[in-house]
Structures are given as structure tokens and as C-alpha cells.
Amino acid sequence: MKVDNSNIHKSYLLAFINQTYDIGEGQKIEFIPKGEEGYCYSLETKSRGLYFVKATKTVRNLSPSLSAIYFLHFREKRTYLLPPIQSKAGEVVEHFDSYQISVFPYINGNSIYEGKLTLSDTSKIAFMVADLHKIEQNKVSDLLHEQFDNPFEKNILKLMHTLEMNDKTESIFRQQARELFATEQDDIYATLRHMRAMQKQIQSLPLSFSITHGDPNYANIMRDSNGNLHLIDCEWLEYGPIERDIMAFTENEYFEQFLLEYLQYHQNAKLHLEVFEFYLYRWALQEISDYGSQLFFGSTGDEENEHAWKELQPYLPIPHEEIRKSLKNIKRSWLNVKINKIQ
């Protein structure tokens, strides 16, 4: 989150971590305005050790995915995966009030998103993603399987039902969002119906599943002070089609090079345009759901509402034309890569 409206008392959280983890006595904890799915903090111990703390409020149990990351990092030597630190009880997730707490080593560096993507980075990222996808499924148990559901439909319908409410005291950002949702409501309902049709279509495809990160966007790829790259924020790790991850790299200038490098390590990979379309639309609906919820059901703070309003606008109106262009680019790049392999 960009604003700390978690109602977490940092002194209490620090005391909880000191009691629960064996990382040395923490003396300072500070909020970091990063991410959208949880509240992030840096923790410094008396011995000047640095750690990254994430507090996430979700009904999803994060233990299976983070346990898998811990296993893959230490047992399978996938050191590009940033592992959680186990608590004194041997858990990768601990509960603090209504939050799931996870603690990680602190990476002294910046994300690819904060810096500049290079061709060399693209090659390294393609290797990491392909290597993750090639891990045998029997290495890890208890991960969820992609069901191609749309968990955001229910919340979007809830948002639509609030349109009739008229609170003259609400912020300008909420008023603007309410007008935008009202203007786009027919297209929103049509897109939800299209999603249900795509779900049925995809479930009939001959897809093979791999271990997937779920959100390997450039904000979740860190470069440390030694130039090494790390995949972070692995809470959405689950079995799914490889398109679930590859979608994150379709919009950059090195996408074809990414595919070429990816196929060097995962030679039998096959892509399905229908799956990319599903994920592109589901991503747009997730952003509409998340930022709409922040505006209508979240904090009333102007700073947070302004941020949510700014982040909502690229996805509403729903970017159908941008999605069509993305699918066209994916198809063209995939054909070029296959031709290159033949030659």
C-alpha cells in the first residue's frame, strides 16, 4: 500500500516480531510505501541487521505458497526466489491480529521497475521464469491449482450496486469514480459475461500446468547491490499455465528476446492466445475491483482516494483496444520466434 492506514501500531508489531522471530532484537520499524496487496515495513535490529516485513489481510492462506518458496530456495537451490524467514515455531507465516505476517531478508537494491530494463536483464529473467516452470510438480505439494475463475466479479457487482447511493459529503475522487462506473456499467456487465464465456473455452484446451509465480511484474523483480536478480512477492504461487507468468512481459520492447531465451530453457513450451486474453481481462477486472474497493469501501483519506482514482483510470473504461493490440503483438512475436527457431 502507498499509505499506511492499516491501524497497526508499529511498536506492537515490533514487539510481536521480537517475540516470534529469532533475528536479533529489533529496535526500529518503518513503513515502506510499496505494493498494493499488503503493508510493507523495514525492520532494523540492534546489530544493524535489516529485514523486510509484510503484513497482509486476506482470506487466502499464504503458508502453502511461502512454504513452497522456502523449500525451493533451500532444498532445490532456486536462490533467485526470495525465501521467507521461519519463525521460532518453524512457520513462514505468523498471525498478528487480522494480518498474516511474513519476514524476509532485506534486499539492498531496486526493482527493475524502478530502474531500467536491459537486454541482459531480459535474458536472466527468462531463465528464472523458465526454470521455475520446469520444476517437477511432485517437488511441491499443497499449492492451489488455477481454476480460471473470476474472483473479482462478486466485488465488482457490489461496486455497481453502490451507484444509486448519493453522498454529497464524499470526496471529489469518489464522485468522479461513481460517475465513471455509471457511464461504463453496460460495458462492465458485458465484460463479465465475456469472462464467463472465456472460462468455459479455456477449460476445454489441452493445457499443461507448471509451478507459476502469478505476478512476476518488474516491480517484483529486485536487483541487489551485486547485480543479482531476485523474484519477490511469491504469495500467489500456484500450479497454472505458463501464460499466467509470461503475460507480465508482453508489453516491453524485449518481449521477442524474452521468448527466444525462454525457449532455450523450456523447449517444449506452447502458448495459447485464448489464455492470454483471459489473463489480460482478469487483470483489468482485478484492478477495477481493487481500486474501486479502495475508493468506495476503504479509507476516506484524500491521499489514498487520489491514489486509487489515479490507478483506476487506466482500466476503466475497460481497455479493449489495448488488449486487442497486446494479443496481436503476442501472436506476431510468437510466430517470429518459431520462425527464428526453424532457421
C-alpha positions as YAML, in Angstrom:
chain: A
units: angstrom
residues:
- id: 1
  name: MET
  ca: [0.00, 0.00, 0.00]
- id: 2
  name: LYS
  ca: [1.09, 3.57, -0.67]
- id: 3
  name: VAL
  ca: [-0.45, 4.85, 2.55]
- id: 4
  name: ASP
  ca: [-0.34, 3.12, 5.93]
- id: 5
  name: ASN
  ca: [-3.97, 3.03, 7.02]
- id: 6
  name: SER
  ca: [-3.62, -0.46, 8.48]
- id: 7
  name: ASN
  ca: [-4.26, 0.68, 12.07]
- id: 8
  name: ILE
  ca: [-1.22, -1.41, 13.00]
- id: 9
  name: HIS
  ca: [0.70, 0.05, 15.90]
- id: 10
  name: LYS
  ca: [4.30, -0.27, 14.82]
- id: 11
  name: SER
  ca: [5.54, -0.63, 18.38]
- id: 12
  name: TYR
  ca: [3.19, -3.58, 18.92]
- id: 13
  name: LEU
  ca: [4.23, -5.15, 15.62]
- id: 14
  name: LEU
  ca: [7.89, -4.74, 16.53]
- id: 15
  name: ALA
  ca: [7.31, -6.37, 19.91]
- id: 16
  name: PHE
  ca: [5.43, -9.23, 18.22]
- id: 17
  name: ILE
  ca: [8.28, -9.86, 15.78]
- id: 18
  name: ASN
  ca: [10.86, -9.73, 18.58]
- id: 19
  name: GLN
  ca: [8.88, -12.32, 20.48]
- id: 20
  name: THR
  ca: [8.09, -14.55, 17.48]
- id: 21
  name: TYR
  ca: [11.28, -14.47, 15.37]
- id: 22
  name: ASP
  ca: [14.89, -15.20, 16.19]
- id: 23
  name: ILE
  ca: [16.51, -12.50, 14.06]
- id: 24
  name: GLY
  ca: [18.01, -10.38, 16.81]
- id: 25
  name: GLU
  ca: [16.33, -7.65, 18.81]
- id: 26
  name: GLY
  ca: [14.54, -5.23, 16.52]
- id: 27
  name: GLN
  ca: [14.81, -1.61, 17.51]
- id: 28
  name: LYS
  ca: [13.20, 0.29, 14.63]
- id: 29
  name: ILE
  ca: [10.42, -0.48, 12.16]
- id: 30
  name: GLU
  ca: [9.35, 1.92, 9.38]
- id: 31
  name: PHE
  ca: [6.52, 1.83, 6.85]
- id: 32
  name: ILE
  ca: [7.54, 1.49, 3.17]
- id: 33
  name: PRO
  ca: [5.02, 2.84, 0.61]
- id: 34
  name: LYS
  ca: [5.27, -0.09, -1.81]
- id: 35
  name: GLY
  ca: [2.93, -2.69, -3.21]
- id: 36
  name: GLU
  ca: [-0.86, -2.88, -3.34]
- id: 37
  name: GLU
  ca: [-1.74, -6.13, -1.56]
- id: 38
  name: GLY
  ca: [-0.18, -5.60, 1.84]
- id: 39
  name: TYR
  ca: [1.59, -3.18, 4.17]
- id: 40
  name: CYS
  ca: [5.37, -3.24, 3.93]
- id: 41
  name: TYR
  ca: [7.92, -2.31, 6.58]
- id: 42
  name: SER
  ca: [11.67, -2.25, 7.01]
- id: 43
  name: LEU
  ca: [12.97, -3.58, 10.32]
- id: 44
  name: GLU
  ca: [16.40, -2.82, 11.76]
- id: 45
  name: THR
  ca: [17.89, -4.78, 14.65]
- id: 46
  name: LYS
  ca: [20.31, -3.54, 17.27]
- id: 47
  name: SER
  ca: [23.11, -5.30, 15.43]
- id: 48
  name: ARG
  ca: [22.07, -3.33, 12.28]
- id: 49
  name: GLY
  ca: [20.55, -6.31, 10.54]
- id: 50
  name: LEU
  ca: [17.88, -5.32, 8.02]
- id: 51
  name: TYR
  ca: [14.68, -7.22, 7.26]
- id: 52
  name: PHE
  ca: [11.59, -6.74, 5.14]
- id: 53
  name: VAL
  ca: [8.23, -7.28, 6.86]
- id: 54
  name: LYS
  ca: [4.92, -7.70, 5.08]
- id: 55
  name: ALA
  ca: [1.50, -7.56, 6.74]
- id: 56
  name: THR
  ca: [-1.28, -8.93, 4.52]
- id: 57
  name: LYS
  ca: [-5.00, -9.03, 5.24]
- id: 58
  name: THR
  ca: [-6.55, -11.75, 3.09]
- id: 59
  name: VAL
  ca: [-8.74, -14.82, 3.46]
- id: 60
  name: ARG
  ca: [-6.20, -16.72, 1.37]
- id: 61
  name: ASN
  ca: [-3.81, -18.84, 3.44]
- id: 62
  name: LEU
  ca: [-0.32, -17.69, 2.41]
- id: 63
  name: SER
  ca: [1.51, -20.56, 4.14]
- id: 64
  name: PRO
  ca: [1.44, -23.11, 1.26]
- id: 65
  name: SER
  ca: [2.92, -20.75, -1.30]
- id: 66
  name: LEU
  ca: [5.55, -19.29, 1.03]
- id: 67
  name: SER
  ca: [6.43, -22.76, 2.35]
- id: 68
  name: ALA
  ca: [6.98, -23.83, -1.25]
- id: 69
  name: ILE
  ca: [9.29, -20.86, -1.85]
- id: 70
  name: TYR
  ca: [11.25, -21.72, 1.29]
- id: 71
  name: PHE
  ca: [11.65, -25.32, 0.11]
- id: 72
  name: LEU
  ca: [12.58, -24.38, -3.45]
- id: 73
  name: HIS
  ca: [15.17, -21.86, -2.30]
- id: 74
  name: PHE
  ca: [16.95, -24.00, 0.27]
- id: 75
  name: ARG
  ca: [16.33, -27.57, -0.88]
- id: 76
  name: GLU
  ca: [16.15, -27.16, -4.66]
- id: 77
  name: LYS
  ca: [18.72, -24.32, -4.76]
- id: 78
  name: ARG
  ca: [16.45, -21.88, -6.60]
- id: 79
  name: THR
  ca: [18.29, -18.99, -4.99]
- id: 80
  name: TYR
  ca: [16.63, -16.41, -7.25]
- id: 81
  name: LEU
  ca: [13.46, -16.93, -5.18]
- id: 82
  name: LEU
  ca: [13.44, -14.69, -2.09]
- id: 83
  name: PRO
  ca: [12.55, -17.01, 0.82]
- id: 84
  name: PRO
  ca: [10.64, -16.08, 3.96]
- id: 85
  name: ILE
  ca: [12.39, -16.40, 7.31]
- id: 86
  name: GLN
  ca: [10.96, -19.04, 9.59]
- id: 87
  name: SER
  ca: [9.68, -18.03, 13.00]
- id: 88
  name: LYS
  ca: [10.83, -19.68, 16.22]
- id: 89
  name: ALA
  ca: [7.95, -22.12, 15.72]
- id: 90
  name: GLY
  ca: [9.21, -23.00, 12.24]
- id: 91
  name: GLU
  ca: [6.37, -21.17, 10.46]
- id: 92
  name: VAL
  ca: [6.76, -19.00, 7.36]
- id: 93
  name: VAL
  ca: [3.60, -17.04, 8.24]
- id: 94
  name: GLU
  ca: [2.52, -15.83, 11.67]
- id: 95
  name: HIS
  ca: [-0.75, -14.16, 12.60]
- id: 96
  name: PHE
  ca: [-0.88, -10.70, 14.17]
- id: 97
  name: ASP
  ca: [-4.45, -9.55, 14.79]
- id: 98
  name: SER
  ca: [-6.19, -9.92, 11.41]
- id: 99
  name: TYR
  ca: [-2.93, -9.83, 9.43]
- id: 100
  name: GLN
  ca: [-0.66, -12.56, 8.11]
- id: 101
  name: ILE
  ca: [2.93, -11.58, 8.86]
- id: 102
  name: SER
  ca: [5.89, -12.72, 6.80]
- id: 103
  name: VAL
  ca: [9.52, -11.65, 7.26]
- id: 104
  name: PHE
  ca: [12.19, -11.69, 4.55]
- id: 105
  name: PRO
  ca: [15.86, -10.79, 4.13]
- id: 106
  name: TYR
  ca: [16.15, -7.15, 3.10]
- id: 107
  name: ILE
  ca: [17.48, -6.67, -0.45]
- id: 108
  name: ASN
  ca: [19.71, -3.65, -0.74]
- id: 109
  name: GLY
  ca: [18.81, -2.56, -4.24]
- id: 110
  name: ASN
  ca: [15.96, -1.54, -6.52]
- id: 111
  name: SER
  ca: [13.30, -3.25, -8.56]
- id: 112
  name: ILE
  ca: [13.60, -3.47, -12.33]
- id: 113
  name: TYR
  ca: [10.52, -1.23, -12.43]
- id: 114
  name: GLU
  ca: [12.37, 1.47, -10.52]
- id: 115
  name: GLY
  ca: [15.41, 1.22, -12.78]
- id: 116
  name: LYS
  ca: [15.90, 0.48, -16.46]
- id: 117
  name: LEU
  ca: [15.28, -2.87, -18.11]
- id: 118
  name: THR
  ca: [18.23, -4.12, -20.19]
- id: 119
  name: LEU
  ca: [18.64, -6.91, -22.70]
- id: 120
  name: SER
  ca: [20.89, -8.68, -20.19]
- id: 121
  name: ASP
  ca: [18.13, -8.43, -17.56]
- id: 122
  name: THR
  ca: [15.68, -9.93, -20.05]
- id: 123
  name: SER
  ca: [17.89, -12.97, -20.56]
- id: 124
  name: LYS
  ca: [18.28, -13.51, -16.82]
- id: 125
  name: ILE
  ca: [14.56, -13.09, -16.18]
- id: 126
  name: ALA
  ca: [13.67, -15.50, -18.99]
- id: 127
  name: PHE
  ca: [15.95, -18.11, -17.42]
- id: 128
  name: MET
  ca: [14.41, -17.63, -13.96]
- id: 129
  name: VAL
  ca: [10.84, -17.92, -15.24]
- id: 130
  name: ALA
  ca: [11.57, -20.91, -17.50]
- id: 131
  name: ASP
  ca: [13.49, -22.65, -14.72]
- id: 132
  name: LEU
  ca: [10.59, -22.14, -12.30]
- id: 133
  name: HIS
  ca: [8.17, -23.57, -14.86]
- id: 134
  name: LYS
  ca: [10.30, -26.66, -15.40]
- id: 135
  name: ILE
  ca: [10.36, -27.71, -11.75]
- id: 136
  name: GLU
  ca: [8.63, -31.05, -11.35]
- id: 137
  name: GLN
  ca: [5.22, -30.66, -9.75]
- id: 138
  name: ASN
  ca: [5.83, -33.52, -7.32]
- id: 139
  name: LYS
  ca: [8.57, -31.44, -5.70]
- id: 140
  name: VAL
  ca: [5.96, -29.23, -4.05]
- id: 141
  name: SER
  ca: [2.62, -30.19, -2.52]
- id: 142
  name: ASP
  ca: [-0.39, -28.24, -1.30]
- id: 143
  name: LEU
  ca: [-0.23, -25.48, -3.92]
- id: 144
  name: LEU
  ca: [-3.52, -24.32, -5.35]
- id: 145
  name: HIS
  ca: [-4.39, -25.10, -8.99]
- id: 146
  name: GLU
  ca: [-5.58, -22.43, -11.39]
- id: 147
  name: GLN
  ca: [-9.34, -22.76, -11.79]
- id: 148
  name: PHE
  ca: [-9.74, -19.93, -14.32]
- id: 149
  name: ASP
  ca: [-12.29, -18.33, -12.07]
- id: 150
  name: ASN
  ca: [-13.07, -14.64, -11.79]
- id: 151
  name: PRO
  ca: [-12.96, -13.87, -8.07]
- id: 152
  name: PHE
  ca: [-13.44, -10.16, -8.81]
- id: 153
  name: GLU
  ca: [-16.93, -10.44, -10.30]
- id: 154
  name: LYS
  ca: [-18.71, -10.52, -6.95]
- id: 155
  name: ASN
  ca: [-16.93, -7.42, -5.70]
- id: 156
  name: ILE
  ca: [-17.46, -5.53, -8.96]
- id: 157
  name: LEU
  ca: [-21.19, -6.29, -8.77]
- id: 158
  name: LYS
  ca: [-21.14, -4.97, -5.22]
- id: 159
  name: LEU
  ca: [-19.50, -1.79, -6.51]
- id: 160
  name: MET
  ca: [-22.17, -1.43, -9.19]
- id: 161
  name: HIS
  ca: [-24.90, -1.65, -6.57]
- id: 162
  name: THR
  ca: [-23.46, 1.40, -4.79]
- id: 163
  name: LEU
  ca: [-24.04, 3.66, -7.81]
- id: 164
  name: GLU
  ca: [-27.50, 4.66, -6.63]
- id: 165
  name: MET
  ca: [-26.11, 5.99, -3.36]
- id: 166
  name: ASN
  ca: [-25.51, 9.72, -3.39]
- id: 167
  name: ASP
  ca: [-23.40, 11.07, -0.56]
- id: 168
  name: LYS
  ca: [-22.77, 14.76, -1.10]
- id: 169
  name: THR
  ca: [-20.05, 14.73, 1.56]
- id: 170
  name: GLU
  ca: [-17.85, 12.19, -0.28]
- id: 171
  name: SER
  ca: [-14.55, 13.25, -1.81]
- id: 172
  name: ILE
  ca: [-14.22, 14.55, -5.35]
- id: 173
  name: PHE
  ca: [-12.34, 11.37, -6.26]
- id: 174
  name: ARG
  ca: [-15.22, 9.15, -5.14]
- id: 175
  name: GLN
  ca: [-17.69, 11.34, -7.03]
- id: 176
  name: GLN
  ca: [-15.63, 11.07, -10.21]
- id: 177
  name: ALA
  ca: [-15.29, 7.30, -9.78]
- id: 178
  name: ARG
  ca: [-19.05, 6.95, -9.23]
- id: 179
  name: GLU
  ca: [-19.74, 8.86, -12.47]
- id: 180
  name: LEU
  ca: [-17.21, 6.74, -14.37]
- id: 181
  name: PHE
  ca: [-18.69, 3.45, -13.13]
- id: 182
  name: ALA
  ca: [-22.18, 4.66, -14.08]
- id: 183
  name: THR
  ca: [-21.05, 5.65, -17.57]
- id: 184
  name: GLU
  ca: [-19.28, 2.32, -18.15]
- id: 185
  name: GLN
  ca: [-21.77, -0.01, -16.46]
- id: 186
  name: ASP
  ca: [-23.10, -1.61, -19.67]
- id: 187
  name: ASP
  ca: [-19.58, -2.48, -20.82]
- id: 188
  name: ILE
  ca: [-18.66, -3.76, -17.36]
- id: 189
  name: TYR
  ca: [-21.60, -6.19, -17.35]
- id: 190
  name: ALA
  ca: [-20.79, -7.26, -20.93]
- id: 191
  name: THR
  ca: [-17.15, -7.92, -19.99]
- id: 192
  name: LEU
  ca: [-18.19, -10.02, -17.02]
- id: 193
  name: ARG
  ca: [-20.32, -12.13, -19.37]
- id: 194
  name: HIS
  ca: [-17.38, -12.40, -21.78]
- id: 195
  name: MET
  ca: [-15.20, -13.62, -18.92]
- id: 196
  name: ARG
  ca: [-17.64, -16.43, -18.15]
- id: 197
  name: ALA
  ca: [-17.60, -17.49, -21.81]
- id: 198
  name: MET
  ca: [-13.78, -17.48, -21.87]
- id: 199
  name: GLN
  ca: [-13.66, -19.61, -18.74]
- id: 200
  name: LYS
  ca: [-15.62, -22.39, -20.46]
- id: 201
  name: GLN
  ca: [-13.50, -22.11, -23.60]
- id: 202
  name: ILE
  ca: [-10.17, -22.33, -21.76]
- id: 203
  name: GLN
  ca: [-11.20, -25.33, -19.70]
- id: 204
  name: SER
  ca: [-11.55, -27.32, -22.93]
- id: 205
  name: LEU
  ca: [-7.97, -26.56, -24.06]
- id: 206
  name: PRO
  ca: [-5.17, -29.18, -23.69]
- id: 207
  name: LEU
  ca: [-3.15, -27.14, -21.20]
- id: 208
  name: SER
  ca: [-0.20, -28.41, -19.18]
- id: 209
  name: PHE
  ca: [0.35, -26.86, -15.77]
- id: 210
  name: SER
  ca: [3.60, -25.69, -14.17]
- id: 211
  name: ILE
  ca: [4.57, -24.00, -10.93]
- id: 212
  name: THR
  ca: [3.90, -20.33, -11.64]
- id: 213
  name: HIS
  ca: [4.70, -17.15, -9.72]
- id: 214
  name: GLY
  ca: [1.43, -15.42, -10.54]
- id: 215
  name: ASP
  ca: [2.65, -11.83, -10.70]
- id: 216
  name: PRO
  ca: [6.29, -11.60, -11.87]
- id: 217
  name: ASN
  ca: [5.97, -7.98, -12.99]
- id: 218
  name: TYR
  ca: [9.05, -5.77, -12.91]
- id: 219
  name: ALA
  ca: [8.15, -4.34, -9.50]
- id: 220
  name: ASN
  ca: [8.50, -7.90, -8.16]
- id: 221
  name: ILE
  ca: [11.98, -8.46, -9.61]
- id: 222
  name: MET
  ca: [14.74, -6.93, -7.48]
- id: 223
  name: ARG
  ca: [18.33, -6.26, -8.45]
- id: 224
  name: ASP
  ca: [20.65, -6.38, -5.42]
- id: 225
  name: SER
  ca: [23.88, -4.42, -4.92]
- id: 226
  name: ASN
  ca: [25.84, -7.25, -6.60]
- id: 227
  name: GLY
  ca: [23.65, -7.21, -9.71]
- id: 228
  name: ASN
  ca: [21.82, -10.46, -8.89]
- id: 229
  name: LEU
  ca: [18.10, -10.65, -9.67]
- id: 230
  name: HIS
  ca: [15.51, -11.95, -7.21]
- id: 231
  name: LEU
  ca: [11.84, -12.87, -7.65]
- id: 232
  name: ILE
  ca: [9.87, -11.49, -4.70]
- id: 233
  name: ASP
  ca: [6.21, -11.36, -3.61]
- id: 234
  name: CYS
  ca: [5.51, -15.03, -4.27]
- id: 235
  name: GLU
  ca: [2.27, -15.23, -2.29]
- id: 236
  name: TRP
  ca: [0.31, -16.16, -5.44]
- id: 237
  name: LEU
  ca: [2.48, -19.14, -6.32]
- id: 238
  name: GLU
  ca: [0.29, -21.92, -7.72]
- id: 239
  name: TYR
  ca: [0.01, -24.51, -10.48]
- id: 240
  name: GLY
  ca: [-1.14, -22.92, -13.70]
- id: 241
  name: PRO
  ca: [-0.42, -22.47, -17.40]
- id: 242
  name: ILE
  ca: [2.84, -20.72, -18.28]
- id: 243
  name: GLU
  ca: [0.86, -17.85, -19.84]
- id: 244
  name: ARG
  ca: [-0.02, -16.84, -16.27]
- id: 245
  name: ASP
  ca: [3.55, -15.58, -15.85]
- id: 246
  name: ILE
  ca: [4.59, -14.76, -19.42]
- id: 247
  name: MET
  ca: [1.76, -12.21, -19.63]
- id: 248
  name: ALA
  ca: [3.81, -9.90, -17.38]
- id: 249
  name: PHE
  ca: [6.47, -9.46, -20.08]
- id: 250
  name: THR
  ca: [4.35, -8.94, -23.18]
- id: 251
  name: GLU
  ca: [4.40, -5.14, -23.18]
- id: 252
  name: ASN
  ca: [8.13, -4.42, -23.16]
- id: 253
  name: GLU
  ca: [10.47, -3.86, -26.11]
- id: 254
  name: TYR
  ca: [12.38, -7.08, -25.45]
- id: 255
  name: PHE
  ca: [9.41, -9.45, -25.48]
- id: 256
  name: GLU
  ca: [10.59, -11.42, -28.52]
- id: 257
  name: GLN
  ca: [14.04, -11.76, -26.99]
- id: 258
  name: PHE
  ca: [12.40, -12.92, -23.77]
- id: 259
  name: LEU
  ca: [10.54, -15.65, -25.68]
- id: 260
  name: LEU
  ca: [13.70, -16.72, -27.52]
- id: 261
  name: GLU
  ca: [15.63, -17.02, -24.27]
- id: 262
  name: TYR
  ca: [12.69, -18.70, -22.51]
- id: 263
  name: LEU
  ca: [12.50, -21.39, -25.21]
- id: 264
  name: GLN
  ca: [16.21, -22.07, -24.85]
- id: 265
  name: TYR
  ca: [15.43, -23.40, -21.36]
- id: 266
  name: HIS
  ca: [11.86, -24.63, -21.92]
- id: 267
  name: GLN
  ca: [11.98, -26.02, -25.45]
- id: 268
  name: ASN
  ca: [8.62, -27.78, -25.47]
- id: 269
  name: ALA
  ca: [6.62, -24.78, -24.31]
- id: 270
  name: LYS
  ca: [3.40, -23.95, -26.17]
- id: 271
  name: LEU
  ca: [1.39, -20.75, -25.89]
- id: 272
  name: HIS
  ca: [-2.37, -20.27, -26.27]
- id: 273
  name: LEU
  ca: [-3.72, -16.87, -27.27]
- id: 274
  name: GLU
  ca: [-7.05, -17.61, -25.57]
- id: 275
  name: VAL
  ca: [-5.30, -17.94, -22.21]
- id: 276
  name: PHE
  ca: [-3.51, -14.61, -22.65]
- id: 277
  name: GLU
  ca: [-6.84, -12.94, -23.43]
- id: 278
  name: PHE
  ca: [-8.36, -14.38, -20.26]
- id: 279
  name: TYR
  ca: [-5.48, -13.16, -18.10]
- id: 280
  name: LEU
  ca: [-5.39, -9.70, -19.69]
- id: 281
  name: TYR
  ca: [-9.08, -9.22, -18.97]
- id: 282
  name: ARG
  ca: [-8.85, -10.72, -15.50]
- id: 283
  name: TRP
  ca: [-6.00, -8.34, -14.67]
- id: 284
  name: ALA
  ca: [-8.09, -5.35, -15.78]
- id: 285
  name: LEU
  ca: [-11.04, -6.54, -13.69]
- id: 286
  name: GLN
  ca: [-8.78, -7.10, -10.68]
- id: 287
  name: GLU
  ca: [-7.55, -3.51, -10.87]
- id: 288
  name: ILE
  ca: [-11.11, -2.22, -11.22]
- id: 289
  name: SER
  ca: [-12.16, -4.31, -8.22]
- id: 290
  name: ASP
  ca: [-9.19, -3.38, -6.04]
- id: 291
  name: TYR
  ca: [-9.11, 0.36, -6.69]
- id: 292
  name: GLY
  ca: [-12.88, 0.63, -6.79]
- id: 293
  name: SER
  ca: [-12.99, -1.01, -3.36]
- id: 294
  name: GLN
  ca: [-10.38, 1.38, -2.01]
- id: 295
  name: LEU
  ca: [-12.45, 4.32, -3.24]
- id: 296
  name: PHE
  ca: [-15.88, 3.18, -2.04]
- id: 297
  name: PHE
  ca: [-15.22, 0.85, 0.88]
- id: 298
  name: GLY
  ca: [-11.74, 1.79, 2.08]
- id: 299
  name: SER
  ca: [-10.27, 4.73, 3.90]
- id: 300
  name: THR
  ca: [-11.80, 8.17, 3.42]
- id: 301
  name: GLY
  ca: [-8.36, 9.80, 3.38]
- id: 302
  name: ASP
  ca: [-7.90, 12.15, 0.42]
- id: 303
  name: GLU
  ca: [-4.36, 10.93, -0.28]
- id: 304
  name: GLU
  ca: [-5.41, 7.30, -0.60]
- id: 305
  name: ASN
  ca: [-8.54, 8.17, -2.60]
- id: 306
  name: GLU
  ca: [-6.49, 10.26, -5.01]
- id: 307
  name: HIS
  ca: [-4.03, 7.40, -5.49]
- id: 308
  name: ALA
  ca: [-6.84, 4.88, -6.08]
- id: 309
  name: TRP
  ca: [-8.56, 7.19, -8.55]
- id: 310
  name: LYS
  ca: [-5.33, 7.67, -10.50]
- id: 311
  name: GLU
  ca: [-4.65, 3.92, -10.62]
- id: 312
  name: LEU
  ca: [-8.23, 3.06, -11.61]
- id: 313
  name: GLN
  ca: [-8.34, 5.20, -14.76]
- id: 314
  name: PRO
  ca: [-6.06, 3.08, -17.00]
- id: 315
  name: TYR
  ca: [-8.52, 0.17, -16.54]
- id: 316
  name: LEU
  ca: [-11.85, 1.97, -16.70]
- id: 317
  name: PRO
  ca: [-13.09, 2.38, -19.38]
- id: 318
  name: ILE
  ca: [-12.03, -1.24, -19.87]
- id: 319
  name: PRO
  ca: [-9.08, -1.11, -22.31]
- id: 320
  name: HIS
  ca: [-10.47, -3.40, -25.02]
- id: 321
  name: GLU
  ca: [-8.39, -1.85, -27.79]
- id: 322
  name: GLU
  ca: [-5.16, -2.11, -25.78]
- id: 323
  name: ILE
  ca: [-5.95, -5.77, -25.07]
- id: 324
  name: ARG
  ca: [-6.54, -6.43, -28.78]
- id: 325
  name: LYS
  ca: [-3.21, -4.79, -29.60]
- id: 326
  name: SER
  ca: [-1.48, -6.87, -26.92]
- id: 327
  name: LEU
  ca: [-2.92, -10.09, -28.30]
- id: 328
  name: LYS
  ca: [-1.85, -9.12, -31.82]
- id: 329
  name: ASN
  ca: [1.67, -8.38, -30.57]
- id: 330
  name: ILE
  ca: [1.85, -11.69, -28.69]
- id: 331
  name: LYS
  ca: [0.73, -13.62, -31.77]
- id: 332
  name: ARG
  ca: [3.25, -11.82, -34.01]
- id: 333
  name: SER
  ca: [6.12, -12.27, -31.55]
- id: 334
  name: TRP
  ca: [5.35, -15.97, -31.05]
- id: 335
  name: LEU
  ca: [5.31, -16.56, -34.83]
- id: 336
  name: ASN
  ca: [8.59, -14.69, -35.26]
- id: 337
  name: VAL
  ca: [10.22, -16.75, -32.51]
- id: 338
  name: LYS
  ca: [9.04, -20.03, -34.05]
- id: 339
  name: ILE
  ca: [10.36, -18.95, -37.48]
- id: 340
  name: ASN
  ca: [13.67, -18.00, -35.88]
- id: 341
  name: LYS
  ca: [13.93, -21.43, -34.29]
- id: 342
  name: ILE
  ca: [13.31, -23.16, -37.61]
- id: 343
  name: GLN
  ca: [16.01, -21.11, -39.34]
...
